[in-house]
Amino acid sequence: MPNPLLFQPYQLGEITLANRVVMAPLTRNRAAGGLVPSPYAAEYYAQRASAGLIIAEATQVSAQAQGYQDTPGIYTDDQVAGWRKVTDAVHAKGGRIFLQIWHTGRISNVAVQPDGLAPVAPSAIRAVAKTFVGGAFVDVSEPRALELDEIPGIIADFRHAAANAIRAGFDGVEVHGANGYLLEQFGKDGANQRQDAYGGTIENRARLLLEVTAAVAEKIGAGRTGVRISPVSPANGITDSDPQALYDHIVAGLDRIGPVYLHVIEGATGGPRDVAPFDFGRLRRLFAGTYIANNGYDGVTAEQAVESGAADLIAFGHDFVANPDLVERLQAGVPFAQLNRETLYGGGAEGYTDYPVYDRA
């Protein structure tokens, strides 16, 4: 095949992507004072601008939303200005970039919470999980349950963060509803034991993710809004008794709102795809917008997925860390450089902007 579909342009809402390869959001813990993107971040993302779409690292919507040390925010003017340097650099290389926005909920520690307060969650159930604080992985703290009258403030924080992302020059935002963070905590019954309008039934538990998505889409436009989900991933100790029914409902609801894409982690995040029985093809059929498949794809399986129509775009995660020229390597069929996990989190340029491109000689 002279030009596989994976490397052909794709129309995502009102923007044209150069190819169907997506750089997944990757937390790097390099935003220090003021939680502003690292001075190296513009170079890091610009090096990877040959991706059809970059989804920049998870970025907290408020001070309360932080779960890990040195993750960036998008709720202050300084943070907006820091991200503007990144978007300008990516756009100068012809790239397209969305920002993933999150609230970590119970996956946090008092050390990074305002005034050392307890993290918030749908219910006061501590996760069996770790977070990254003080340069080390530590247990998450005991959370407190959000009061019903606090939930509109969470929605408002996502709306404000989305508006700030557009002000910072992003082409759109991705609402993070995956990997055991707050919006997924509300959705899954292993973390949500509420008895109010946000707990109990599938409809109630799905409510917050759908309300946040609707608020973001109303603020910046559905064509600039994406959503990420991970129906069966056990990341951060999250569980649900009936994920197929839950996500059939969620995705049907998202389809009515109309975000431009649905980004699905198929299986365990960074792990086996067959971690639990689930019909991802059903989600594909329930959602009329762009479907981004993620988890364990290589060049061959990515091409197969887009050629067969199983997905429109394919997201790659850690492979993009060590391979700034991942798209070119996929096209040429050359080996991938290996990730140095010791430099994955924190630090400066080492393990961030110093990975070389492939030497064809």
N, C-alpha and C positions, 0 to 999 in steps of 0.2 A: 504494500500500500504506500504510494508515494507521499501522501500527506494525511496521516491519520487524523480522525476527527478530534482527538485529544489536543492537537496543536493548531486547530483552526479557530478563528474568532468566534466569540459568543456574545449575544446581546443580553445583558443583564439589566432589565428595566430600561432606563434611558442611557446607560453607559455600555460601551463596547469593550469587551475583554479581548486581549490579543490571543489568548488560548484558554483552554478549559482546566488548567492546572491552578490550584488554589494553595496558597501558603496559609496553613492553619494557625490560629493564635497560639503563641508559645510564651509562657511566663518566664522571664529571665532575671527578675529581681535586681535591676540595675538603676532604678529611679531612687535617688537618695533624698537630699534636702528638699522639702516641699513636695515630695513625690512627683517631681517633674521628670519627664523622660531623660535618660542619660544623654550627655553630650555626644556620645557615640551612636545614639539611636538613629539619627538621620542617615548616617553612613550605612548602618546595619540594614535598614529597610531598603534603602536605595540600591544596595548590592543585590537585592532579591526582587527587584522591580520587574524582572522578566516574567514572573508569575502572572497569570491572567488576572488574578485578584490576590492581594495580600489582606488577610484579616489580622490586624495588629493585636498585640497581647492584651489579655484581660485587664480592664482598667476600671477602678472603683468609681461608683457614682456618688459617693459621699465618704466622709471620714469614717462613719460607722461601718461602711461596706468593706473596709480593708480586712484581709485575713492573713496576709504574709508581709514580711518586711520588704520595703523598697519596691513595691508594685506601684505603678503610676495611677494618678487620678485624673479626672476630667471635670472637676467641680470648682476650680479656682481659675482666675485669669492667668496666673503664672503657668498653670498646667496647660491651658489652652495655647498659650504662646509657645511652650515647649513642643507640643504636638504639631503646631503649625510648621516648625522647622522640618519635621519628619514628612508631613504630607507634601510640602513644597519640594523636598528632595526626591520623593517617589514620583511625583507628577513630572518633574523635570526629566526623569528617565522614561517617561511614557507609561508609567504604571498606574494601577488603580488600587485604592486602599480603603477598607472599612475598619472601624474600631469596635472591638468586642467590649461591651459594657456589662459589669457584674456587680452583684452584692454577694459576698461569700457566706453571709449568715452565720451558722454555727461553726463553720470551718475557719475559726479565728482563735485568737489568744488575747487575753487581757493586755498583754504587752504592746499590742498595736491598736487597741481600742481607745477612743477618746476618754481621758480621765481614768483609764484602767477599768472601765465598766465591763460587765459581762457582754459577750456577743449576743446577738438576737437570733431567734429561730421561730418556726411556727409553733413548736412545743419545746419545753425544757428537757430535751433529750440530748445527752452528750453523744457526739459521734465518736466512733472508734476510728480515729484518723489523726494525722500529724499535720502541722503547719511549719513554716520556715520562719524562725525568729532568732535574732542574735547570731546569725550565721550557722544555725543548726536546726535540725528537724525536731520539734517538740510536740507533745500532746496538745490537742485543742482544749480550750477552756469550756467549762460548764456554761451553756447558754441560758438565757431567759426567754420566755415566750413573748412574742410581740402582742401588745394590746390591740384590740380591734381598731381603736381610733388612731393607731400609729400607721396602719397599712396605707392610707391615702398618701402619707408622707413618703413612703417607699416608692410608690408609683410616681410621685412628683419628682423624686430624685432621679429616676430613670429618664423621665421626660426632659428634665433640665440637662442631664448629662448628654443626651442625644443632641439637643440643640447646641450645646457647647462643642460637640464633635464636629458638627457641620460648620460651626464658626471657626474651628481649627483647620478646616479644609478637607476633612474626610469626605469620601464619596458616599458614605453611609455608615450605619452601625449594625452590629450583631448583638442581639439580646441574648445573654448567656443563661440558658435554661437547662444546663447540663452539669455533669460531673459532681453532683452532690452539693451544689451551692444553693443559695436561698430559694430561688424560684423552683428548683427541682425539689428542695426540701418540702415546700408547700405541696407539691404534686404527689409525692410518694408517701404511702401510709406507714412506712417504717420510721419516718421522721415527723409526720404530722398526725397528732392525736387530738386536734381541735374539735370542738363541738359547736362552732359557730358557722357563719356563712363561708368560711375558708377551710373547713374541715369536714371529715366524715365521708360524704359521697364523692365519687369521681368528679362530678360537676363542680363541687365546692373546692376540691383540692386543686383542680386545674385553673381555677378562677384567677389567681394572681398572675400567672404567666400570661394568660390571655388578656387581662386588663393592662398589664405593663406593655405588651406588644401593641395593643390598640392605642394606648396613650402615646407611645413613641411614633407609631405610624401616623397618628393625627398631627403630631408636632412637626415631623420632618418629611412626611410622605411615606406611603407604603413601599414605593419604589426605591427608597433608601434604607429600608428596614429588613434585616434578616434575623433569623432565630436559630439557635443551636440547641439540640436536644441529644440525650444519650439514654434511650429507653431501658436498656438492660445493663448498663455499666455499673459495677459495684463501687466506682470511685468514691472515695471519702466516706465509706461505710453506709451508702444509701441503698435502700431496698424498697420493693413494692410487691404486694401480693398478686397483682394482676396487671403487669405492664402493658400487655396488648390492648386490653380494654381502655386503660388510662390514656395511652398514646393514640389510639384510634380517635378518642374524644378530643384530645388536645389538637391533633393535626387537622381534624375536621373544623375545629374552632379557628385555628390559625388560617385555614383556607378561606374562611369567611372574612377574616380581617384583611388578608391579601398581602402579607409581606413578600418581598421580591424573591427570597429564597428560604429554604429549610435546609439546615446543615445538620446531618445526622451521623453520630458516632455509632457505627454498626458493630455491636459487641462490647467488650470491655475496653475502656480507654487505654490505648497503648498495649493492649493484650489480645487474647484470643477472640476471634469473631463469633465463635460458637459457645460463648459463655452461658447462654440460656436460650431456650426456644423463642423465636420471634420472627414475625413476617414483616421484614422491612419493605418488601415490595408492596404491601398493603398501604404503607405510609406514602410511598411514591404515587400510588393510584389515588389516594385521598387528597393529595396536594397538587393544585394546578400550576403552581409557580416552579421556579428552578429548584432542583433537588441536588444538593451537594453531598456526596458520599465520602465518608472518612473512616479510616482504620485499616491499616495493614495492606494498603494497595502498593503495587509496584508498577513499572511501566506497562507490563503485559496486561495485568488485571485491570488497570485503569483504562487502557484502550478498549478492552472487552466491555467494560461497564458502560462507557459512553457510546460505543458502537451498537450495543444491544438496546440502548435506551433505559437501562437500569438506573442510570444517573446522568445528569447534565454536566456536572463539574466534579472533579476529584480533588480532595484536600489531602495534602501531605504535611506531616508535623515535623518530628525531629530530623527527618532527612534534610529539611531546609536549613537547619542550624549549621550543619557541617558542609552544606553544598549551596552556596549562594547562587550558583549557576545550575540549579537542579533541573530547570526546564531544558536547558541545552544538553545536559547529561542524559535526560530521558529521551530526547530526540535522537541523540547519537548512539544510545545504547551502551554508554561507557560506565565504568564502576562508580559507585558513590563513595565519597570520603566518609570516614567513620567519625562519629560524634565523640568528643572528649567530655564525659559526664562530670569530671572534676571541675570543669570551668563552666558548667551549664548555668548555675545560679550565682548571681552576684559578681563582683569584680568589675574590670574595665574592658579594655580592648581585647585582651587575651580570651580566646574562645568565643568571641563575639563578632569582631570585624576582621579577624586575621585568618579566617579559613580561605585557602586559595581556590581559584577556579581550576578546572581540569587542564593539565598540561598535555596537549595533543602530541607534543614531540616525544 
